[in-house]
């Protein structure tokens, strides 16, 4: 898969996970859902790293507080 496509999917998945995490206290959201979404994001990041032959993340917007 193209690395730009992967990067866009990672960014979308991060936004989705952020939205879910903010709603975590809602009764209809379970921790299992958050875990599954987090795992999906992890798999995308690993695929991106594999495609780009990276041993560490090089996403400047992944810094805490951004």
N, CA, C and O atoms as CSV, one atom per row, in Angstrom:
chain,resi,resn,atom,element,x,y,z
A,1,UNK,N,N,0.839,-1.179,0.000
A,1,UNK,CA,C,0.000,0.000,0.000
A,1,UNK,C,C,0.887,1.247,0.000
A,1,UNK,O,O,1.958,1.252,0.607
A,2,UNK,N,N,0.452,2.267,-0.660
A,2,UNK,CA,C,1.181,3.525,-0.762
A,2,UNK,C,C,1.325,4.168,0.615
A,2,UNK,O,O,0.380,4.168,1.404
A,3,UNK,N,N,2.499,4.712,0.902
A,3,UNK,CA,C,2.738,5.283,2.224
A,3,UNK,C,C,1.880,6.520,2.486
A,3,UNK,O,O,1.505,6.775,3.630
A,4,UNK,N,N,1.565,7.292,1.446
A,4,UNK,CA,C,0.697,8.464,1.647
A,4,UNK,C,C,-0.720,8.037,2.010
A,4,UNK,O,O,-1.368,8.673,2.842
A,5,UNK,N,N,-1.197,6.976,1.397
A,5,UNK,CA,C,-2.520,6.447,1.722
A,5,UNK,C,C,-2.528,5.954,3.164
A,5,UNK,O,O,-3.470,6.213,3.913
A,6,UNK,N,N,-1.472,5.242,3.547
A,6,UNK,CA,C,-1.362,4.763,4.924
A,6,UNK,C,C,-1.330,5.924,5.910
A,6,UNK,O,O,-1.982,5.874,6.952
A,7,UNK,N,N,-0.584,6.953,5.588
A,7,UNK,CA,C,-0.486,8.105,6.468
A,7,UNK,C,C,-1.853,8.774,6.650
A,7,UNK,O,O,-2.206,9.160,7.765
A,8,UNK,N,N,-2.617,8.913,5.573
A,8,UNK,CA,C,-3.961,9.488,5.680
A,8,UNK,C,C,-4.877,8.604,6.516
A,8,UNK,O,O,-5.672,9.105,7.311
A,9,UNK,N,N,-4.768,7.291,6.338
A,9,UNK,CA,C,-5.588,6.370,7.131
A,9,UNK,C,C,-5.209,6.452,8.608
A,9,UNK,O,O,-6.077,6.386,9.479
A,10,UNK,N,N,-3.910,6.597,8.890
A,10,UNK,CA,C,-3.443,6.736,10.272
A,10,UNK,C,C,-4.028,8.007,10.883
A,10,UNK,O,O,-4.518,7.988,12.012
A,11,UNK,N,N,-3.976,9.096,10.147
A,11,UNK,CA,C,-4.498,10.363,10.661
A,11,UNK,C,C,-6.003,10.273,10.922
A,11,UNK,O,O,-6.488,10.764,11.942
A,12,UNK,N,N,-6.733,9.652,10.011
A,12,UNK,CA,C,-8.175,9.481,10.219
A,12,UNK,C,C,-8.460,8.590,11.420
A,12,UNK,O,O,-9.360,8.875,12.210
A,13,UNK,N,N,-7.693,7.511,11.556
A,13,UNK,CA,C,-7.906,6.585,12.666
A,13,UNK,C,C,-7.569,7.254,13.997
A,13,UNK,O,O,-8.240,7.009,14.999
A,14,UNK,N,N,-6.534,8.097,14.013
A,14,UNK,CA,C,-6.182,8.829,15.239
A,14,UNK,C,C,-7.312,9.760,15.652
A,14,UNK,O,O,-7.648,9.843,16.833
A,15,UNK,N,N,-7.903,10.463,14.683
A,15,UNK,CA,C,-9.012,11.365,14.993
A,15,UNK,C,C,-10.201,10.580,15.536
A,15,UNK,O,O,-10.847,11.000,16.496
A,16,UNK,N,N,-10.482,9.443,14.919
A,16,UNK,CA,C,-11.587,8.601,15.372
A,16,UNK,C,C,-11.334,8.123,16.798
A,16,UNK,O,O,-12.238,8.159,17.633
A,17,UNK,N,N,-10.125,7.681,17.078
A,17,UNK,CA,C,-9.793,7.206,18.416
A,17,UNK,C,C,-9.865,8.341,19.433
A,17,UNK,O,O,-10.328,8.130,20.554
A,18,UNK,N,N,-9.421,9.524,19.070
A,18,UNK,CA,C,-9.521,10.681,19.961
A,18,UNK,C,C,-10.977,10.993,20.295
A,18,UNK,O,O,-11.310,11.253,21.451
A,19,UNK,N,N,-11.847,10.968,19.281
A,19,UNK,CA,C,-13.275,11.224,19.520
A,19,UNK,C,C,-13.860,10.182,20.471
A,19,UNK,O,O,-14.600,10.519,21.395
A,20,UNK,N,N,-13.521,8.916,20.236
A,20,UNK,CA,C,-14.036,7.854,21.098
A,20,UNK,C,C,-13.518,7.992,22.526
A,20,UNK,O,O,-14.264,7.780,23.482
A,21,UNK,N,N,-12.261,8.342,22.671
A,21,UNK,CA,C,-11.674,8.482,24.005
A,21,UNK,C,C,-12.359,9.605,24.780
A,21,UNK,O,O,-12.546,9.491,25.991
A,22,UNK,N,N,-12.732,10.679,24.102
A,22,UNK,CA,C,-13.435,11.780,24.767
A,22,UNK,C,C,-14.824,11.349,25.235
A,22,UNK,O,O,-15.342,11.879,26.218
A,23,UNK,N,N,-15.424,10.390,24.534
A,23,UNK,CA,C,-16.764,9.908,24.884
A,23,UNK,C,C,-16.710,8.676,25.788
A,23,UNK,O,O,-17.739,8.044,26.026
A,24,UNK,N,N,-15.544,8.333,26.287
A,24,UNK,CA,C,-15.363,7.075,27.013
A,24,UNK,C,C,-16.316,6.929,28.195
A,24,UNK,O,O,-16.695,5.807,28.531
A,25,UNK,N,N,-16.711,8.014,28.826
A,25,UNK,CA,C,-17.584,7.911,29.986
A,25,UNK,C,C,-19.045,7.640,29.618
A,25,UNK,O,O,-19.870,7.423,30.506
A,26,UNK,N,N,-19.375,7.648,28.334
A,26,UNK,CA,C,-20.742,7.332,27.915
A,26,UNK,C,C,-21.053,5.873,28.206
A,26,UNK,O,O,-20.171,5.017,28.139
A,27,UNK,N,N,-22.283,5.601,28.521
A,27,UNK,CA,C,-22.671,4.226,28.877
A,27,UNK,C,C,-22.607,3.255,27.699
A,27,UNK,O,O,-22.402,2.057,27.896
A,28,UNK,N,N,-22.778,3.753,26.494
A,28,UNK,CA,C,-22.829,2.849,25.341
A,28,UNK,C,C,-21.454,2.571,24.740
A,28,UNK,O,O,-21.363,1.885,23.722
A,29,UNK,N,N,-20.397,3.080,25.335
A,29,UNK,CA,C,-19.049,2.853,24.818
A,29,UNK,C,C,-18.284,1.977,25.806
A,29,UNK,O,O,-18.208,2.292,26.994
A,30,UNK,N,N,-17.731,0.905,25.323
A,30,UNK,CA,C,-17.009,-0.009,26.212
A,30,UNK,C,C,-15.517,0.137,25.993
A,30,UNK,O,O,-15.075,0.611,24.947
A,31,UNK,N,N,-14.748,-0.271,26.984
A,31,UNK,CA,C,-13.295,-0.207,26.856
A,31,UNK,C,C,-12.808,-1.152,25.758
A,31,UNK,O,O,-11.751,-0.923,25.171
A,32,UNK,N,N,-13.564,-2.203,25.478
A,32,UNK,CA,C,-13.211,-3.127,24.406
A,32,UNK,C,C,-13.201,-2.449,23.050
A,32,UNK,O,O,-12.354,-2.746,22.208
A,33,UNK,N,N,-14.135,-1.541,22.838
A,33,UNK,CA,C,-14.184,-0.799,21.588
A,33,UNK,C,C,-12.953,0.087,21.451
A,33,UNK,O,O,-12.332,0.133,20.389
A,34,UNK,N,N,-12.603,0.783,22.513
A,34,UNK,CA,C,-11.396,1.619,22.477
A,34,UNK,C,C,-10.156,0.779,22.200
A,34,UNK,O,O,-9.285,1.178,21.426
A,35,UNK,N,N,-10.085,-0.375,22.833
A,35,UNK,CA,C,-8.933,-1.267,22.628
A,35,UNK,C,C,-8.848,-1.715,21.174
A,35,UNK,O,O,-7.765,-1.699,20.589
A,36,UNK,N,N,-9.973,-2.115,20.580
A,36,UNK,CA,C,-9.978,-2.562,19.182
A,36,UNK,C,C,-9.553,-1.440,18.242
A,36,UNK,O,O,-8.774,-1.667,17.317
A,37,UNK,N,N,-10.057,-0.242,18.473
A,37,UNK,CA,C,-9.691,0.893,17.627
A,37,UNK,C,C,-8.214,1.229,17.786
A,37,UNK,O,O,-7.549,1.587,16.814
A,38,UNK,N,N,-7.707,1.117,18.993
A,38,UNK,CA,C,-6.289,1.364,19.237
A,38,UNK,C,C,-5.430,0.322,18.513
A,38,UNK,O,O,-4.381,0.654,17.961
A,39,UNK,N,N,-5.873,-0.915,18.519
A,39,UNK,CA,C,-5.156,-1.976,17.807
A,39,UNK,C,C,-5.162,-1.738,16.301
A,39,UNK,O,O,-4.164,-1.992,15.627
A,40,UNK,N,N,-6.285,-1.249,15.770
A,40,UNK,CA,C,-6.353,-0.925,14.342
A,40,UNK,C,C,-5.324,0.148,14.002
A,40,UNK,O,O,-4.629,0.048,12.991
A,41,UNK,N,N,-5.227,1.175,14.846
A,41,UNK,CA,C,-4.251,2.240,14.636
A,41,UNK,C,C,-2.834,1.684,14.709
A,41,UNK,O,O,-1.986,2.033,13.887
A,42,UNK,N,N,-2.576,0.830,15.679
A,42,UNK,CA,C,-1.244,0.214,15.805
A,42,UNK,C,C,-0.860,-0.554,14.550
A,42,UNK,O,O,0.271,-0.456,14.074
A,43,UNK,N,N,-1.809,-1.320,14.014
A,43,UNK,CA,C,-1.519,-2.101,12.804
A,43,UNK,C,C,-1.196,-1.190,11.621
A,43,UNK,O,O,-0.296,-1.485,10.834
A,44,UNK,N,N,-1.928,-0.089,11.498
A,44,UNK,CA,C,-1.644,0.860,10.413
A,44,UNK,C,C,-0.255,1.480,10.569
A,44,UNK,O,O,0.477,1.636,9.591
A,45,UNK,N,N,0.097,1.827,11.795
A,45,UNK,CA,C,1.413,2.427,12.043
A,45,UNK,C,C,2.519,1.430,11.730
A,45,UNK,O,O,3.519,1.789,11.109
A,46,UNK,N,N,2.351,0.187,12.152
A,46,UNK,CA,C,3.355,-0.844,11.868
A,46,UNK,C,C,3.487,-1.053,10.361
A,46,UNK,O,O,4.600,-1.191,9.853
A,47,UNK,N,N,2.367,-1.078,9.645
A,47,UNK,CA,C,2.411,-1.233,8.187
A,47,UNK,C,C,3.132,-0.052,7.548
A,47,UNK,O,O,3.943,-0.234,6.640
A,48,UNK,N,N,2.836,1.170,8.023
A,48,UNK,CA,C,3.513,2.357,7.506
A,48,UNK,C,C,5.024,2.255,7.741
A,48,UNK,O,O,5.820,2.556,6.851
A,49,UNK,N,N,5.401,1.835,8.925
A,49,UNK,CA,C,6.826,1.708,9.249
A,49,UNK,C,C,7.486,0.627,8.388
A,49,UNK,O,O,8.623,0.791,7.945
A,50,UNK,N,N,6.774,-0.470,8.154
A,50,UNK,CA,C,7.315,-1.549,7.333
A,50,UNK,C,C,7.517,-1.083,5.894
A,50,UNK,O,O,8.561,-1.334,5.292
A,51,UNK,N,N,6.509,-0.403,5.347
A,51,UNK,CA,C,6.580,0.080,3.970
A,51,UNK,C,C,7.733,1.068,3.800
A,51,UNK,O,O,8.426,1.052,2.783
A,52,UNK,N,N,7.933,1.921,4.795
A,52,UNK,CA,C,8.972,2.947,4.719
A,52,UNK,C,C,10.296,2.521,5.356
A,52,UNK,O,O,11.241,3.304,5.449
A,53,UNK,N,N,10.337,1.271,5.788
A,53,UNK,CA,C,11.540,0.708,6.417
A,53,UNK,C,C,12.059,1.603,7.539
A,53,UNK,O,O,13.240,1.946,7.598
A,54,UNK,N,N,11.143,1.965,8.419
A,54,UNK,CA,C,11.473,2.798,9.562
A,54,UNK,C,C,11.527,1.946,10.817
A,54,UNK,O,O,10.749,1.006,10.982
A,55,UNK,N,N,12.455,2.288,11.698
A,55,UNK,CA,C,12.557,1.591,12.974
A,55,UNK,C,C,11.928,2.423,14.101
A,55,UNK,O,O,11.756,1.928,15.215
A,56,UNK,N,N,11.588,3.675,13.813
A,56,UNK,CA,C,10.920,4.516,14.794
A,56,UNK,C,C,9.965,5.449,14.063
A,56,UNK,O,O,10.073,5.652,12.854
A,57,UNK,N,N,9.036,6.006,14.813
A,57,UNK,CA,C,8.059,6.907,14.209
A,57,UNK,C,C,8.693,8.238,13.862
A,57,UNK,O,O,9.540,8.751,14.593
A,58,UNK,N,N,8.279,8.779,12.760
A,58,UNK,CA,C,8.741,10.095,12.339
A,58,UNK,C,C,7.535,10.957,12.005
A,58,UNK,O,O,7.473,11.568,10.938
A,59,UNK,N,N,6.572,11.001,12.930
A,59,UNK,CA,C,5.363,11.790,12.767
A,59,UNK,C,C,5.425,12.956,13.746
A,59,UNK,O,O,5.161,12.762,14.932
A,60,UNK,N,N,5.764,14.157,13.293
A,60,UNK,CA,C,5.882,15.287,14.215
A,60,UNK,C,C,4.590,15.598,14.975
A,60,UNK,O,O,4.647,16.096,16.100
A,61,UNK,N,N,3.435,15.315,14.385
A,61,UNK,CA,C,2.183,15.609,15.075
A,61,UNK,C,C,1.810,14.556,16.111
A,61,UNK,O,O,0.749,14.666,16.725
A,62,UNK,N,N,2.641,13.543,16.326
A,62,UNK,CA,C,2.386,12.542,17.345
A,62,UNK,C,C,2.878,12.991,18.717
A,62,UNK,O,O,2.712,12.266,19.698
A,63,UNK,N,N,3.477,14.168,18.799
A,63,UNK,CA,C,3.994,14.643,20.070
A,63,UNK,C,C,2.842,14.921,21.028
A,63,UNK,O,O,1.801,15.428,20.609
A,64,UNK,N,N,3.012,14.597,22.300
A,64,UNK,CA,C,1.949,14.844,23.280
A,64,UNK,C,C,1.579,16.328,23.326
A,64,UNK,O,O,2.432,17.201,23.166
A,65,UNK,N,N,0.315,16.589,23.543
A,65,UNK,CA,C,-0.159,17.956,23.683
A,65,UNK,C,C,-0.499,18.643,22.372
A,65,UNK,O,O,-0.822,19.831,22.372
A,66,UNK,N,N,-0.438,17.937,21.268
A,66,UNK,CA,C,-0.799,18.543,19.979
A,66,UNK,C,C,-2.119,18.055,19.512
A,66,UNK,O,O,-2.583,18.458,18.445
